[in-house]
């Protein structure tokens, strides 16, 4: 049986998801949790570097964001290499995207800290996209610990 084509998102959905990624990445760069919260469902389920399975946006903030965002810099999704898949009814989308950031060794020297993410999003009745699952991981061989010390702008 031949494979069907991947359910690639249409141009409008792809543009909306890439815009979502760019705006969320700005929150990470600013270490602005308060501005980032509306991007995610309150009951999100995620996998991350510091926790195997996290349930709820608040638990994600406490266990993952606090261990990464203030300790890194320059976070950005590689939008040129992002793939967006979508359900035929347009209710769900998945972003498959590489990302880059800067990590810091204990002596303060910077190192490249790339990774990749899979983010599942659900379209809300008002048309907004909200993340319902995220799995972000570092690239192979990238140090997991980063020792930056940036303040949290807003909780």
Secondary structure as a PSIPRED ss2 file (coil, helix, strand):
# PSIPRED VFORMAT (PSIPRED V4.0)

   1 X C   1.000  0.000  0.000
   2 X C   1.000  0.000  0.000
   3 X C   1.000  0.000  0.000
   4 X C   1.000  0.000  0.000
   5 X C   1.000  0.000  0.000
   6 X C   1.000  0.000  0.000
   7 X C   1.000  0.000  0.000
   8 X E   0.000  0.000  1.000
   9 X C   1.000  0.000  0.000
  10 X C   1.000  0.000  0.000
  11 X H   0.000  1.000  0.000
  12 X H   0.000  1.000  0.000
  13 X H   0.000  1.000  0.000
  14 X H   0.000  1.000  0.000
  15 X H   0.000  1.000  0.000
  16 X H   0.000  1.000  0.000
  17 X H   0.000  1.000  0.000
  18 X H   0.000  1.000  0.000
  19 X H   0.000  1.000  0.000
  20 X H   0.000  1.000  0.000
  21 X H   0.000  1.000  0.000
  22 X H   0.000  1.000  0.000
  23 X H   0.000  1.000  0.000
  24 X H   0.000  1.000  0.000
  25 X H   0.000  1.000  0.000
  26 X H   0.000  1.000  0.000
  27 X H   0.000  1.000  0.000
  28 X H   0.000  1.000  0.000
  29 X H   0.000  1.000  0.000
  30 X H   0.000  1.000  0.000
  31 X C   1.000  0.000  0.000
  32 X E   0.000  0.000  1.000
  33 X H   0.000  1.000  0.000
  34 X H   0.000  1.000  0.000
  35 X H   0.000  1.000  0.000
  36 X H   0.000  1.000  0.000
  37 X H   0.000  1.000  0.000
  38 X C   1.000  0.000  0.000
  39 X C   1.000  0.000  0.000
  40 X E   0.000  0.000  1.000
  41 X E   0.000  0.000  1.000
  42 X E   0.000  0.000  1.000
  43 X E   0.000  0.000  1.000
  44 X E   0.000  0.000  1.000
  45 X E   0.000  0.000  1.000
  46 X E   0.000  0.000  1.000
  47 X E   0.000  0.000  1.000
  48 X C   1.000  0.000  0.000
  49 X C   1.000  0.000  0.000
  50 X C   1.000  0.000  0.000
  51 X C   1.000  0.000  0.000
  52 X C   1.000  0.000  0.000
  53 X C   1.000  0.000  0.000
  54 X E   0.000  0.000  1.000
  55 X E   0.000  0.000  1.000
  56 X C   1.000  0.000  0.000
  57 X H   0.000  1.000  0.000
  58 X H   0.000  1.000  0.000
  59 X H   0.000  1.000  0.000
  60 X H   0.000  1.000  0.000
  61 X H   0.000  1.000  0.000
  62 X H   0.000  1.000  0.000
  63 X H   0.000  1.000  0.000
  64 X H   0.000  1.000  0.000
  65 X H   0.000  1.000  0.000
  66 X H   0.000  1.000  0.000
  67 X H   0.000  1.000  0.000
  68 X H   0.000  1.000  0.000
  69 X H   0.000  1.000  0.000
  70 X H   0.000  1.000  0.000
  71 X H   0.000  1.000  0.000
  72 X C   1.000  0.000  0.000
  73 X E   0.000  0.000  1.000
  74 X E   0.000  0.000  1.000
  75 X E   0.000  0.000  1.000
  76 X E   0.000  0.000  1.000
  77 X E   0.000  0.000  1.000
  78 X C   1.000  0.000  0.000
  79 X H   0.000  1.000  0.000
  80 X H   0.000  1.000  0.000
  81 X H   0.000  1.000  0.000
  82 X C   1.000  0.000  0.000
  83 X E   0.000  0.000  1.000
  84 X E   0.000  0.000  1.000
  85 X E   0.000  0.000  1.000
  86 X E   0.000  0.000  1.000
  87 X C   1.000  0.000  0.000
  88 X C   1.000  0.000  0.000
  89 X C   1.000  0.000  0.000
  90 X C   1.000  0.000  0.000
  91 X C   1.000  0.000  0.000
  92 X E   0.000  0.000  1.000
  93 X E   0.000  0.000  1.000
  94 X E   0.000  0.000  1.000
  95 X E   0.000  0.000  1.000
  96 X E   0.000  0.000  1.000
  97 X E   0.000  0.000  1.000
  98 X E   0.000  0.000  1.000
  99 X E   0.000  0.000  1.000
 100 X E   0.000  0.000  1.000
 101 X E   0.000  0.000  1.000
 102 X E   0.000  0.000  1.000
 103 X E   0.000  0.000  1.000
 104 X E   0.000  0.000  1.000
 105 X C   1.000  0.000  0.000
 106 X C   1.000  0.000  0.000
 107 X C   1.000  0.000  0.000
 108 X C   1.000  0.000  0.000
 109 X C   1.000  0.000  0.000
 110 X E   0.000  0.000  1.000
 111 X E   0.000  0.000  1.000
 112 X E   0.000  0.000  1.000
 113 X C   1.000  0.000  0.000
 114 X C   1.000  0.000  0.000
 115 X E   0.000  0.000  1.000
 116 X E   0.000  0.000  1.000
 117 X E   0.000  0.000  1.000
 118 X E   0.000  0.000  1.000
 119 X E   0.000  0.000  1.000
 120 X E   0.000  0.000  1.000
 121 X E   0.000  0.000  1.000
 122 X E   0.000  0.000  1.000
 123 X E   0.000  0.000  1.000
 124 X C   1.000  0.000  0.000
 125 X C   1.000  0.000  0.000
 126 X C   1.000  0.000  0.000
 127 X C   1.000  0.000  0.000
 128 X C   1.000  0.000  0.000
 129 X E   0.000  0.000  1.000
 130 X E   0.000  0.000  1.000
 131 X E   0.000  0.000  1.000
 132 X E   0.000  0.000  1.000
 133 X E   0.000  0.000  1.000
 134 X E   0.000  0.000  1.000
 135 X E   0.000  0.000  1.000
 136 X E   0.000  0.000  1.000
 137 X E   0.000  0.000  1.000
 138 X E   0.000  0.000  1.000
 139 X C   1.000  0.000  0.000
 140 X C   1.000  0.000  0.000
 141 X C   1.000  0.000  0.000
 142 X C   1.000  0.000  0.000
 143 X C   1.000  0.000  0.000
 144 X C   1.000  0.000  0.000
 145 X C   1.000  0.000  0.000
 146 X C   1.000  0.000  0.000
 147 X C   1.000  0.000  0.000
 148 X C   1.000  0.000  0.000
 149 X C   1.000  0.000  0.000
 150 X C   1.000  0.000  0.000
 151 X C   1.000  0.000  0.000
 152 X C   1.000  0.000  0.000
 153 X C   1.000  0.000  0.000
 154 X E   0.000  0.000  1.000
 155 X C   1.000  0.000  0.000
